[in-house]
């Protein structure tokens, strides 16, 4: 099999495998979309809903607090967090808040909006990750959920800024981090075959057939008719005229519409 065809097939297979193997967690429908997502494995199997609603405080007080260095971090899943004494975290939009106690002064910063959450899945651990954006001065919080069915009292731990400035990372370990462990009356996204994957497979097959067409044609012209250079392009004259054929097709398709528009318009020709 020619090398070009092999390379194209390998690239298509790699792209298809990458998409199929990537697990996703899609937000649920309804009020719990800010703290619950439906986990779908890379093969399209629904693993269950990861739902943190049982961890959230409806009264808008913080549910979790963790300390790292001279900073305290507050977090409330699902519902807005309000800290009355924190100027940047009392408007009812925060998911997390940072209190900086350096140099004896308490300064507060919102580090993420509760309704600006994005879900992803770690490719190595299959842990669900929540990223809250919209914090003060570009701050955001990244929370990695760790499934542990034996931990009924969840553990929230601050990791600081290990990878990116102003991106504060945390872990939240507990039973509700496990798919399907904490039941909730939410409407989940049902698993289905992704039409995008089907489209990529069809595109790869079409590309392979297209490449094969030119390779087989070139071999035939070389062996049978001793052609060389650009003469190895099968149906060379057709491909040379192909752009003009497309133009003629477009003109043929849209010319009746253009005539109709001109006819209905009240334009008069200039003489």
Secondary structure as GFF3:
##gff-version 3
##sequence-region A 1 271
A	DSSP	alpha_helix	3	21	.	.	.	ID=ss1
A	DSSP	beta_strand	24	27	.	.	.	ID=ss2
A	DSSP	three_ten_helix	31	34	.	.	.	ID=ss3
A	DSSP	beta_strand	36	40	.	.	.	ID=ss4
A	DSSP	beta_strand	46	51	.	.	.	ID=ss5
A	DSSP	three_ten_helix	53	55	.	.	.	ID=ss6
A	DSSP	beta_strand	64	68	.	.	.	ID=ss7
A	DSSP	beta_strand	71	75	.	.	.	ID=ss8
A	DSSP	beta_strand	94	100	.	.	.	ID=ss9
A	DSSP	three_ten_helix	102	104	.	.	.	ID=ss10
A	DSSP	beta_strand	107	113	.	.	.	ID=ss11
A	DSSP	beta_strand	117	121	.	.	.	ID=ss12
A	DSSP	beta_strand	128	132	.	.	.	ID=ss13
A	DSSP	three_ten_helix	136	138	.	.	.	ID=ss14
A	DSSP	beta_strand	140	147	.	.	.	ID=ss15
A	DSSP	beta_strand	155	160	.	.	.	ID=ss16
A	DSSP	beta_strand	167	174	.	.	.	ID=ss17
A	DSSP	three_ten_helix	175	177	.	.	.	ID=ss18
A	DSSP	alpha_helix	195	225	.	.	.	ID=ss19
A	DSSP	three_ten_helix	229	232	.	.	.	ID=ss20
A	DSSP	alpha_helix	236	264	.	.	.	ID=ss21
###
